[in-house]
Amino acid sequence: MKKNNRTGLMVVLGLMITILVLPTLIVIPFTSPADTSEVEEAEPQEKQGEEESPFLVKVLRSQTDQVEEVPLETYVARVVASEMPVNFELEALKAQALAARTYITRHMIEGAQVSEAADVSDTVTHQVYKNEDELRGQWQDAFNSNMEKIEQAVKATQGEIITYDHKPITASFFSTSNGYTENAGDYWEHDIPYLQSVESPWDEDSPKFADQKIVSTAELEQTLGIAMNGSIQTSTMTKTEGNRVDEVHFGSQTFSGREIREKFGLSSSDFTIEQKGDHVIFTTKGYGHGVGMSQYGANGMAKTGKNYKDIIHHYYQDTEISPLSTQTALLSSAAE
């Protein structure tokens, strides 16, 4: 099933290449319709979206266990609406649209389906997705104006994905950095050349930049399976290039910063540990895994006048912004 779906996708994308007069021109086939203030125009917009999208995305809805089939550009718009605050700068929303389109393109070609009927879930396991009804309920009277802004961002990046060595990248992103992004190899098992630590000083303006979590020493000992035998201050830690915790040493026991973050539900793996009486205070900087594009960093860059291409090239080092059709054709040829 998985192989057939991939083959079908590549055939469709290959056919799209043949109808282009010039291979470098991919503007018209990938446009995404702008919303209008008239609700009754929603149906023709959806039809137009189908014509402009090279493939459908089958999304497994976690609340209903139903599968929704949506055109690529519609899917991208709804992911952007679900993943990034709509009041962010337009250039930041464009960068998010490009990351979302790149993610799903790579997944459709190389990733595993979540079921025989669905390509992706609607959660952070893949990308958060809300449909029109859910977004209308969330935004109420602001739905039309918000979607108009989102679709403007999607349309501005139509037909574009981020590539490295002629392939769609792993377009990871997160909310807020601690001032630096993280090397992929310092958080995940394998390093990725375009996901390397870069400065991100704009994140200090994020409401999620700093946080604290307090746990009892008893909970700490039970969760980690250790005996403190004294003060937490005797523990030591090492840091990564992105200034997050690499390892924490409690006597002879060693834990990675990621382990500590996940075990205690911390906002970030950049944390300090302080003991007060029979409690331990974790103070964190940043929110998220730290690998790839910082969303608040992207918004900060946009506020300084940087465009979405500047943002993409800052957070995804040595990558290119490439036509979706051309790059998927290259992947199709390589797979044959």
HELIX and SHEET records of a PDB file:
HELIX    1   1 LYS A    2  THR A   18  1                                  17    
HELIX    2   2 ILE A   28  PHE A   30  5                                   3    
HELIX    3   3 VAL A   39  GLU A   41  5                                   3    
HELIX    4   4 ALA A   42  GLU A   52  1                                  11    
HELIX    5   5 LEU A   72  GLU A   83  1                                  12    
HELIX    6   6 LEU A   90  GLU A  110  1                                  21    
HELIX    7   7 GLU A  132  TRP A  139  1                                   8    
HELIX    8   8 GLN A  140  ALA A  142  5                                   3    
HELIX    9   9 PHE A  143  ALA A  156  1                                  14    
HELIX   10  10 ALA A  184  TYR A  187  1                                   4    
HELIX   11  11 PRO A  201  ASP A  205  5                                   5    
HELIX   12  12 THR A  217  LEU A  224  1                                   8    
HELIX   13  13 ILE A  232  THR A  234  5                                   3    
HELIX   14  14 GLY A  257  PHE A  264  1                                   8    
HELIX   15  15 GLN A  295  LYS A  303  1                                   9    
HELIX   16  16 TYR A  308  TYR A  315  1                                   8    
HELIX   17  17 LEU A  324  ALA A  335  1                                  12    
SHEET    1   A 3 VAL A  67  PRO A  71  0                                        
SHEET    2   A 3 LEU A  56  LEU A  60 -1                                        
SHEET    3   A 3 VAL A 120  SER A 121  1                                        
SHEET    1   B 3 LYS A 167  PRO A 168  0                                        
SHEET    2   B 3 GLU A 160  TYR A 164 -1                                        
SHEET    3   B 3 GLU A 320  PRO A 323 -1                                        
SHEET    1   C 2 PHE A 173  PHE A 174  0                                        
SHEET    2   C 2 MET A 293  SER A 294  1                                        
SHEET    1   D 3 ALA A 210  SER A 216  0                                        
SHEET    2   D 3 HIS A 279  LYS A 285 -1                                        
SHEET    3   D 3 PHE A 271  LYS A 276 -1                                        
SHEET    1   E 3 THR A 236  LYS A 239  0                                        
SHEET    2   E 3 VAL A 245  PHE A 250 -1                                        
SHEET    3   E 3 GLN A 253  SER A 256 -1                                        
END                                                                             
